[in-house]
């Protein structure tokens, strides 16, 4: 199997990386292992991941990989130097297996070597090595590589350019090949080569820009026999011309594969041995590789030798980078899967061994019970024979015979077929006062008694026990049961002891079975914990990187009525939501709380005048309240909503709206106080074919339905909630009319007809905190009525405090205009002559003497004398300080002018944007990007509970008010608490993973909607806590789970083995 790049692969991959990475910036660098690095490049709307395996490969990847917990020293140096740097060039060094990345127009360079053990080297613009992955000592044909040395490029392969392919160059290459072969033969070296490889290998080492596989392909295309020896080709001009034609064909292939930005790729695969009998499947380029194929090789062209081989299956790809990523990621994924499977199999074997050990122990006790009962029955069935054996042995002992002699006597009598000696089994254990006798089972004794014709016959046979052969006696002896007999007690007492042992074995078996259950549970828990620990240390199976939808960068959810609700995570996102996504018919929701985001509800583009249902408004208001400071203070308040045409960015004259601050005109529609309750759930993206199986869950997908009932409900709700506000408005109607009349008299002050309330600024931060930073002039304005109430953005006020000069000059000047003096008075005061101060007494005479003394001294003499006595140093210092002060003042003035110009430009752009937006809202014109327009409909593909037969593609986490997650299969409740959201998210994911391992929880056929499905388990196991954390808009919380498996919060899956029923965290 191919493991590293060839020179042609390096050329092609460098060509594609140049088209993909140039102009991108380095976002971050990670190390996956000691020799594998991961570079992340990004620019707006574009993200790329580059995988570098030192010495082997380098390609863009679409699969997520686990990075190291802490960066290595080498990666830290790379981050310090290259982070945020822009890629300006990617190219191959000559025809060598080296790729050069240039950053910041060559200020820094990164070299990737794909030969020998490989290396990653970072240099500056003068090729001085700053850091490198592997230090290389000096060796034969290898210069040393370590920091502070110069990285050499001159000795690289064809660094100065690829030589022309001429007949003389080919002849020289063949002569070199012949000379090397002769030298090897003279030295007695045996070179192992396949027949016909001498010419191909020789040309590959001398004409290095053409790899051997390409030469073989070109020779087959042109019909040249690669089996010719190099000496024969040198001796024939015809063969030499034919060989030159083959090399030109190889050059043509190289030129073709790099003629476009993306190059084709081909994977050569073999079928697995156990599936060779099955017919091969037709595999297209856009289909994933089949599971029954083993990847062997890959090339940027299709080699003729493999194209004609039926043992290989060719998988074409339109992009070489994609092909390489697929090849190595598949191999890497299979290795990871095999390691995980092996760990699981080892844990299962260990658990099975423990179970077998306990079963063997219980089985041993059962066998002991059966044996004891058999022995007792055998003694009772052969009481007379046992008594005779006991009497015989006891009689010999009473005679004082030695124990050894007794044993010899018994053996001798047994050879003489004495029936008493025949049942005594040696050796005699007289030191224990015990002998072993061979007895038949009780059943056998009864059968023997039935077969006997008469008692006389049995007595005769007993008396004539010396008859019979030795073989028959041995056979009978082997079939009998060996029973230990205590000589000190009777046969019945011996049988009683065996009955007692049997009862003790029964009791022991019962205790062992009880203890075995507990021991097995403990062993299973211990082995499972060890397996889980081992699986955590292993890297997870590779999963494709999921491309996020356009709205996932915001706080988002789909309401219970099917409307898309978006919320900003910061002031910048609030600004983006207003400028790009707040269209005609949409609703703007906000709360007068510190940190409350701007929330918009996207209405149907086809029916923008249709009212938004009250439940959707309530859910959007809950998000605005929960994402504010009310979550931490646990004090719920109500939000409010207005239409899109009531929100603008145009500020009154003399005021400035910062990022994330807006003006709201007209009446606000207040919502009831929201409950501080969020939910974290899992939504699944299904295929286009599966969308038809689901009922339409978006309101604007049904334009034929007239929402009259909803409109009346919404109107009734608004009337009920805003009753008090309407009364207040009616009481102050006279004042409002008078103020409107006064505003009309002032043509310089902007005003909007048709609204009842004054302008108000809505900020990202708290209204209460904004009032503290309000700047009010001490003197009342003399022209026109008072300005409308303005609430300043707290963040913007902080910026003014940090830079008081700039804020006073550029931004805050309109607010303090009443304090500044009139221009006429200012000019008059500066034109008054200054009073001349008279010199003090004695100074006039002293000055006259000095003038007389130095009257003949010119400026040059004065400067020379001052330089000699050092008097000019202070003067020069003062002049330098004055000059520096003047320069600083000039820079400050220039900065003020530049800031003022930027401020004015921003105001002009805002005014132009507001004019265009106003016109678009009036005329109903929509301007959407291609991606946004195409992404408005895929909301139908996001479902909370898939149906049987659905093709589940992806999974996305969503955090929303809990009332909006009613249709989700996987969800948990979130309440204000003290637990950090990172730890809480990990616990939720672990709870789902743990529940999926319990018996009966997963439905392998994916039919029972109340159970987990294998595809769902696979998707939420691939979720990373780092990605899910960004979905939760709050900092600290408490998770409430009732049944961690699939199902709703009422614990539908609790019977499936949920371990966290009713658990509060």
Buried (B, 14 or more C-beta within 10 A) or exposed (E): EBEBBBBBBBBBBBBBBBEBBBEBBBBBBBBBEEBBBBBBBBEEEEBBBBBBBBBBBBBBBBBBBEBBEEBBEBBBBBBEBBEEBBBBBBBBBBBBBBBBBBBBEEEBBBBBBBBEEBBBBBBBEEBEBBBBBBEBEEEEEEEEBEBEBEBEBEEBBBBEEBEEBEEEBBBEBBBBBBEBBEEEEEEEEEEEEEEBBBBBBBBBEBBBBBBBBBBBBBBBBBEBEBBBBBBEBBEEEEBBEBBBBBBEBBBEBBEEBBEEEBBBBBBBBBBEEEBEEEEEEEBEBEEEBBEBBBBBBBBBBBBBEBEEEEEBBBBBBEBBBBBBBBBBBBBBBBEBEEBBEEBEEBBEEBBEEBBEEBEEBBEEBEEBBEBBBBBBBBBBBBBEBBBBBBEBBBEBBEEEBEBEEBBEBBBEBBEEBBBBBBBBBEEBEBEEBBBBBBBBBBEBBEEEEEEEEEEEEBEEEEEEBEEEEEEEBEEBBEEBBEBBBBBEEBBEEBBBBBBEBBEBBBEBBEEBEEEBEEBBEEBBEEBBEBBBEBBEEEBBBBBEEBEEBBBBBBBBBBBBBBBBBBBBBEBEBBBBBBEEBBBBBBBBBBBBBBBBBBBBBBBBBEBBEBBBBBBBBBBBBBBBBBBBBBBBEEEBBBBBBBBBBBBBBBBBEBBBBBBBBBBBBBBBBBBBBBBBBBBBBBBBBBEEEBBEEBEEBBBBBEEEEEBEEBBEBBEEBBEEBBEEBEEEBEEEEEEBEEBBEBBEEEEEBEBBEEBEBBBBBBBBBBBEBBEEBEEEEEEEEEEEBEBBEBBBBBBBBEBBEEBEEBBBBBBBBBBBEEEEEEEEEEEEEEEEEEEEEEEEEEEEEEEEEEEEEEEEEEEEEEEEEBEEEEEBEEEEEEEEEEEEEEEEEEEEEEBBEEBBEEBEEEBEEBEEBBEEBEEBBEEEEEEBEEEBEEBBEEBBBBBBBBEEEBEBBBBBBBBBBBBBBEBBBBBBBBBBBEBEBBBBBBBBBBBBBBBBEBEEBBBEEBEEBBBBBBBBBBBBBBBEBEBBBBBBBBEBBBBBBBBBBBBBBEBBBBBBBBBBBEBEB
